[in-house]
C-alpha cells in the first residue's frame, strides 16, 4: 500500500506534506523500488540510499526551474518517481519505457543526461555560470557520490567553481561505495571527515597551546599553528581551499534535518558543499548485506533478494579466470580496474592474486597512464574497462601507450550492445576509435574458448592489444585446459562448401547469425563460406582478397557501429587492393541506440539473419516466394 506516493504527481505535491508524512513517503518509495525493480532489474542499492535526500531536495527546491544534476544518474529513480513518472515506473529499463539514467528528452525535470561518473560538477558549473551570465536566479544542485570524487574530472571542476559561479550547491553523497568499496586517499580523506569530532578536539588543544606563546611573534606563531592544524586536523579544509564553504557531515536519512539544511543553503550567495552520510541499500536487508550485488542487477526475488543463476560463466568470468591462470605462470602479469572489480569480474582475479591486482578508482585516464608506466618497467598490464568507459582514455591510449608501442592490454568488457543500460553504456564505437591508431592490435573472440586464446596471445605480443567481448554469457563453449596462441592478423576459415557465392566475414559473437544465414542460403541453392575474422586490426588481407576474387558478394557481421567499424575496414582493404566486389555490411546504424532487450533491438535495426539475407538476395538477384 502506497497511499501517500499515490498522491504525488509532481514535486508540488511533496511540498504539501508534513515531516511525518514525508517519512512515510520515504518508506513507500522504498517499497516501490524493491517491488518494481524485482521485475525489471536496475540500480536498487544506490536509489535506496538517496530516498530521504531526494525527497528533501524536492521539498526545498523547485524543479524544473531549479536544476538537479545527479552524477552518473543511476540514483535518480526516486527523482523520477517524484516528477510525474510514477505511472511509467514499472517500464524502467524496458523497451519504450523509462531510461535507467537521467535523460533530457524524457522529462523537463531532467536538465542534464548522464551515465558516466564524474560529470555532474563540471556540467553544474556550466549551468550555474550560464545562469549568472544571463541574470537568472535559479538554484543549481549537483549530487555526486564519494566514488565520483576519485574522478579527475571532478577535481578539474572543483578547481574552477569558485572562479566561475556565484552560487552552486554540491551534495557529496558519502556511502563509501561506488560499485565496490571506494579506494585510495580520497576515500580515506572522507573517512577522516566522518570522524570530525576527534579532530576538533585535537585542534582545540593546539589552539590552547598557541595561546601560551607570548611576545611579538605570538600572532605569527598562531597563524602558522592554525594553518598546520587545519591541514592535519581539519579534513574539510580541502574544500575550503577550493573556495567552497563546507557543511557537514550530516545524516542523509534525517528528512527534517536535510530540509532545514537545504533551506539555509538556499540563502547563501556562494558555492557550498554539503557532506551527507547515507547507507547504500538502506531498507532492504539483502541490499544492505550484499552491497556490490545490489548496486545494479537483473530481476530478483523481492522477499529474499535471490537472483536466478545464469547456469554458466559469463564472458567477464571467463576473462578473469583465464587471466588468473595466466598470472600463475607469469610473474610480470598484473591486472588493473577502474573501480569495476565486480563488473569486470576481476574480483575473482583479486582473490587468487591480490599482489597483482590494482583498483585505481573511477579514473580511466589514470588507469591507462598507470599501466603505461608499469609497462616501461617490463610488466604486462591488463587493463579491464568497459568499452564505453574506455572512451574516456582515448588520448592516453594514443599518446602514452600506442605512440610508445607499450605492451598494455585493453580488455574491453561490454563490447557491443549493453541492452537495458542504453546509449550511455553500449560499447558500439571501440573498433572505430581504436583501429585508426598505429601499433594497436584489435581482437574479437567468437566464443569463450577463443577469448582465453586471445588473452594468451596478448601475453606473448610485445605491443598494445585490445580485446573486446560481449556482456553476459556466450554460447557455452568449454574452455580448454591450455590456451593456444593465435597468429596475429589471421582469420579462421570455419566453413567453405566450395564455389561459394557468398563469403560471410563474421566478427566476434555474431557467429550464430552467420551460421543461420549460411544454412538458409544453402537451402536456396546458394553456397556460402563462413570466416571468423577474429581481428578488426590487422585484417587478414589474403583471406579478404581471396574471397573478393572468388565470391559474388562479401557479407560482414559486427556488433558495432557501421561507421568506421569492421565492415568499413574491409571496404578500405578492398579499395587498397583495387577490388570492386560488393560488400553487404550488417551492424548498428549511425545513431545512438536506445535501451531495450538485445533481441528486440537487433530485430528493429536489422542485425538479424533475415535482414542480412534480404540484402544478399538483392545483390545476387534472387527472389524468394
PyMOL commands that set and color helices and strands:
alter all, ss='L'
color gray80, all
select helices_A, chain A and resi 5-7+11-15+19-40+44-48+51-60+77-82+86-91+120-134+146-150+152-164+185-194+196-211+218-233+237-241+255-265+285-289+315-328+346-352+354-356+364-376+387-402+419-421+430-434+448-460+508-523+541-550+566-576+598-605+609-620
alter helices_A, ss='H'
color red, helices_A
select strands_A, chain A and resi 67-70+140-145+168-174+245-251+271-277+333-337+357-359+380-386+409-413+441-444+465-468+492-495+502-506+528-532+535-537+553-561+582-588
alter strands_A, ss='S'
color yellow, strands_A
deselect
rebuild
show_as cartoon
